[in-house]
Amino acid sequence: MKVWLVIVGVGAVSLLLRASSLVLLRGRTLPPGLLGSLGLVPAAVLSALVVPELLVHGGDFRPLGPRLVAGAAAGLIAWKTRNVLWTLLGGLGLLFGFGALGWH
């Protein structure tokens, strides 16, 4: 029961935070600099989630590990093809291939 109360509480707080910005900013125009900065937030969040996974494995820092190589290749595939499926297949294919060759 406590778990459900925590889940509902966290959901309610999250909803209130999101709704408050919509209510407080309704009818106002944001400065162009702020709008430009907000446009960069998704890339910053994605980088913060992905980069540590590419550079650290099992608690060890690996600057040239198989994850980084596969991730860089996936990034190149994404840039060239603009296709999510090919990006996933290429990156995961390389990562599993490296694992099959013993490079963990």
C-alpha positions as CSV (number, residue, x, y, z in Angstrom):
1,M,0.0,0.0,0.0
2,K,2.9,2.4,0.8
3,V,4.3,1.8,-2.6
4,W,1.1,2.9,-4.3
5,L,0.9,6.0,-2.2
6,V,4.5,6.9,-3.2
7,I,3.7,6.3,-6.8
8,V,0.5,8.4,-6.7
9,G,2.3,11.1,-4.7
10,V,5.2,11.4,-7.1
11,G,2.8,11.5,-10.0
12,A,0.8,14.2,-8.4
13,V,3.9,16.3,-7.7
14,S,5.1,15.8,-11.3
15,L,1.7,16.8,-12.7
16,L,1.6,19.9,-10.5
17,L,5.1,21.0,-11.5
18,R,4.2,20.6,-15.2
19,A,0.8,22.3,-14.9
20,S,2.2,25.2,-12.9
21,S,4.5,26.2,-15.7
22,L,1.7,26.1,-18.2
23,V,-0.6,28.1,-16.0
24,L,2.0,30.7,-15.0
25,L,3.3,31.2,-18.5
26,R,0.0,31.3,-20.3
27,G,-0.3,34.4,-22.5
28,R,3.3,35.4,-22.0
29,T,6.0,35.3,-24.6
30,L,9.4,34.0,-23.6
31,P,12.6,35.7,-24.6
32,P,14.2,34.4,-27.8
33,G,17.3,33.4,-25.9
34,L,15.3,31.2,-23.5
35,L,13.4,29.6,-26.3
36,G,16.7,28.8,-28.1
37,S,18.0,27.2,-24.9
38,L,14.9,25.2,-24.3
39,G,15.4,23.7,-27.8
40,L,18.7,22.3,-26.7
41,V,17.4,20.5,-23.7
42,P,16.5,17.2,-25.4
43,A,20.0,16.8,-26.9
44,A,21.5,17.6,-23.5
45,V,19.4,15.1,-21.7
46,L,20.0,12.4,-24.3
47,S,23.8,13.0,-24.1
48,A,23.7,12.8,-20.3
49,L,22.0,9.4,-20.5
50,V,24.0,7.9,-23.4
51,V,27.6,9.0,-22.9
52,P,28.1,7.4,-19.5
53,E,26.8,4.1,-20.9
54,L,29.3,4.3,-23.8
55,L,32.3,5.1,-21.6
56,V,31.8,3.0,-18.5
57,H,31.2,-0.7,-18.3
58,G,31.0,-2.7,-15.0
59,G,32.2,0.4,-13.1
60,D,35.4,0.6,-15.2
61,F,36.1,3.6,-17.4
62,R,36.9,2.4,-20.9
63,P,37.7,5.3,-23.3
64,L,38.0,3.0,-26.3
65,G,35.8,0.1,-25.4
66,P,33.4,-1.8,-27.7
67,R,30.4,0.2,-26.5
68,L,32.0,3.5,-27.6
69,V,33.0,2.1,-31.0
70,A,29.5,0.6,-31.5
71,G,27.9,3.9,-30.3
72,A,30.0,6.0,-32.6
73,A,29.2,3.7,-35.5
74,A,25.5,3.9,-34.6
75,G,25.8,7.7,-34.6
76,L,27.4,7.7,-38.0
77,I,24.7,5.4,-39.3
78,A,22.0,7.6,-37.9
79,W,23.6,10.7,-39.4
80,K,23.9,9.1,-42.8
81,T,20.6,7.2,-43.1
82,R,18.3,9.1,-40.7
83,N,16.7,5.7,-40.0
84,V,16.1,4.5,-36.5
85,L,15.9,0.8,-37.5
86,W,19.2,0.8,-39.4
87,T,20.8,2.7,-36.5
88,L,19.7,0.1,-33.9
89,L,20.6,-2.8,-36.1
90,G,24.0,-1.4,-36.9
91,G,24.9,-0.4,-33.4
92,L,23.6,-3.5,-31.7
93,G,25.0,-5.8,-34.4
94,L,28.4,-4.4,-33.9
95,L,28.1,-4.6,-30.1
96,F,27.0,-8.2,-30.2
97,G,29.7,-9.0,-32.8
98,F,32.4,-7.5,-30.6
99,G,31.0,-9.7,-27.7
100,A,31.1,-12.8,-29.9
101,L,34.8,-12.0,-30.7
102,G,35.6,-11.7,-27.0
103,W,35.9,-7.9,-26.8
104,H,33.7,-7.0,-23.8
